[in-house]
Amino acid sequence: MNNVIKNLCRKTGLLLLWMFFVALFSFLFFFVAPATSKNISTQDFDSLSALPLRLSIPSQGISVSIENPVEQNIAVLDQALTRGAVRYPHSPLLGEDGNMLIFGHTSHLPVVYNQNYKAFNGINHLKTGAQIIISSQTHVYEYSVKRVSLSKVEDSYIDFSEKDIDLTLVTCNSLGDKNDRYIVEGVLIKVYPKN
């Protein structure tokens, strides 16, 4: 009986995961503003100081690595999501002007074998002023939550050149409609060197 439950959870999880990817990539390819920064790779830098490497949200117990793929190919983004949260390839880097977009999974399944499928669990519960910390190789960037909203994919638009928002986190509403997205917007409040 236990194996039957595990197989059912695994099959249900794969179906939900497939639905999430279809909706997420529809959102990213059709409702994200045009790129303002070039497609980068780590070879373009003398150091990795501008690449976001880790995201933490202390109030929700979230701590996840950030992948930085260099292309928008669905298979590449799909694979990156299995390793953590993902910075959208053409959104600004740390220290650049504009709105950096990071997306990740949310799952409320009872059994999740890859914990990165729960990377953004709880971001829908963030309150205004909550702290989001993003680390590069050399610096720590602290953000404050400005607003949290629930939006339909077709009603969402992320503007990378936004002047009032420095960070946007996006995840699906895995308990709601497959086209629902939780969107967390934050502003940069402090930058300091890593210890």
N, C-alpha and C positions, 0 to 999 in steps of 0.2 A: 504494500500500500504506500509506503514511504517513497519508493521509486516512482510510482504512478504520479504522486503529488509533485515530485521534483521534475519529472518529464513535462507535466502540465504547466508548471511554473516556467520552465525553460521555453516551451513552445509559445506560451502567452507572452513571455518576455521578449522573444524574438519578434513576434507580431507587433507588439507595442514599440519596440525599438525600430522596426522598419517604418511604421507609421510616423514616428518621431523624426527620422531622417528625411523622409519625403517632405513633411511639413517644414522642417528646419531649413532644408536647402532651398525649398520654394521661397521661404522668407528671405534667406540670404541673397539669392540671386535676383529676386525681383523687387525687393523692398529696401535694400540697403543703398545708401547714396553712392555716387561714383567715387572712386578712389582719389585720395589726395596725396598719398605717399607712394613711392615706387615699390615694386615687388622686391623684397630684400632677402638676403641670405646672410648667414653668419660670416661668410667670407667678406662681406662688405664692411665689416667693422674691425677696428683695431682691438676692441674688447667687446664683450657682450653687455655692456652697461645699459644700452637702450632697449634690449629685449626683455619683456616680462617673463620671469621664470617660475614664480610661485605666487599664488593668491591665497590669502587668509581672511576669514571673516570671524573674528573671535566670538561675537555674540551668537553665532550659529554653529560653532565648532567646526567650521570648514577650513581645510588646508589642502590645497590641490596644486599639482604642477600645471604649468601653462605650456602648451605646445605652440610653436610658431611656424606653421607650414608656409611655404613660399608660393604655393599655387592654390587656386580655387577649385581644383578638380574634386568632385564629390568623393571619389574613392580615397583621395589623400586626406580630405577633411574627416571623412568617416573613420579612417584608421587613426588619425590624431585624437579623435574623441575617445578612443579606447585607452589612451594614455593620460588623459586629463582634460582640463578645460582648454579651449582653443582661442587664440587671438585671430580674428579674421584677417587674412593675409594683407589686405590693402588698407586696414585701419592704422591710425598713427601709432608710433612706438612711444615708450616712456620718454618723457622730455620733449616730445614734439607737440606742436599746437594741434588741437583738434580732439575728437572724441574716439577713444580706443574702444573697440567692440570685442568682448570676450563672451563666448557661449560654451555651455556645458550641459551635461545630462542631468535629469532628475528622474528618480524612480522610487516608487512606493511599493514595489514588489517585495514579498516577504523574504525571498532568497535572491540575492544578487551576487554572482560570482566575481565579477569585475567591479570593484568599488568605485571606479571612475564613472560608472553609470549612475552614481549617486552624488557626483561632484558638486552640484548646486542644490541639493536637497535643502529646503528651508529658506532660500533667498526670498521667497514670497512673504516671509514673516519679518523681514527687515523693517526697521522703523527709521524715520527721518533722523539723520545725525549718526546712525550706526557707522562703525569704522570698517573700511575695507583696506587691506594692506596688500600691496603688490611689490614684490622684490625683484630686482635685477641682480646681476652678478656683483655689483658694487654699491647699489643704493636701495633705500626703502622709500616707497611712495605711499603716503596715507591719503585716503579718500574718505569723504563723508557722504552718506546716502542723502540724495536730494529728494527722490521720490521712487515709489514702487508702484507699478501699474500692471494690470492684466489687459492684454490686447489681442485681437485677432490678427493672424498673419497678414491678411489683406489690408488691415487698418494701420499696420506698423510701418514706420519709416525711420531708419537710423541715419542721421546726417553726420558724417565724419568731420565736417568743418564746423560743427556746433561750437559756439563760443561760451555758452553757459554750462555745458556738460563736458566733463573730461573723460568719463568712463561709463560704458553701458555694459551691463551683464544681461544675458538672455538665456532663458531655459523654457522648456515646455511645461505645460500644466498637465502632468501625467494622470491626474485624477479628473480632469475635465475634458473639454472638447479637444480633439487632436490638433486643431488650429489655434488654440489658446497659447499665448506666450506671456510669461512673467518677464517684465523689463524693469531692471534696477538701474537708475541713473545716479551718478556720483560726481562730486567736484573734488579736485585736488586741494588738499589743505597743508600738506607738509612733505618735504623731501629731505632725507638725511643719509649720510654714508652708513653702510653696514658696519657693524662692530667687527 
